[in-house]
Amino acid sequence: MAEKKESYSEEELNEMIVWFNNHADELPKEMQINKSAFTPDLKLTVESCIMQAKQCLGNYKMAGAFRLLQQIKAKIEDNK
């Protein structure tokens, strides 16, 4: 049985931050992130999620901000 990863590491978060910094000019103004999450200001949402992910580092119950960043990144990469 595969081991379930409970949280993200500081290294993963730093890699995500670098990715968003390198792709800041590719961010659309708004995005339907998933079925239940829409943002009219994607840059602000990314900044807010990064701040929350930093504060919640190591707390698997509060990994939602990091998961949103992963979804945003995947959606941007899929649209290339």
N, C-alpha and C positions, 0 to 999 in steps of 0.2 A: 504494500500500500504506500502510495506517495506521501511524503511528509508535507503537511500543510504549513505554509509560511504564514505567520500571524501578523507580522508588521513589516514595515519597510526600514531599510538601514539608512544611516546618515550618508553613506556613499551613494545609495540610490537616489536620495533626495538631492544631493549635490549634482549628480548627473542630470537629473530632471531640470534643475534650475539652470544649468549650463545650456541644456537643449533649448529651453524657452528663451534664454537670453540670445542665443544664436539664431532663433527663428522669430524674433519679436516682430519683424517687418512682414511676416507671412500670416500673422493673426488677423482673421476677419474681425469686423466690428462686433458682430453678434454671432451666436452659434446655438443650435439645438444640440446639446452635448449628448443627451440620451433621451429616452421617451419621456422622462419626468423632469429633466433639467434643461432650461433655456436661459441664456444670458444675453441681455441687450448690450453689455459692455464686457467683451471677452478679456481685454487687457486687465481691467480692474478685477475680474474674477480670478484670473491667473495669479495676479499679485496677492489677492486675499487668500487663495488656496495655498500658495507658497508660505505665507506668514503662518497660517494655521498648521500646515504640515510641519513647519519648524517647531512650533510650540508643542505639538502632539507627538513628536518623534519618540518612538518606542512604546506608545500606547496603542495597541492594536484595536481597541474599541473606538478610537478616534482617527482611524485611517481614511475616513471618507474624503478629505481634501486631497490626499495623495492619489486616491483612486480616481477622483475627478480629473486631476492633472494627467493621469495615464489615459483616460478616455479622450480628453481634448487632444493630447499628443497623437494618439492613434487616428483620430478623425482627420487631423491636419495631414498626417502622413498618407492616409488613404486617398485624400483629395489631390495629391500631387500627380 
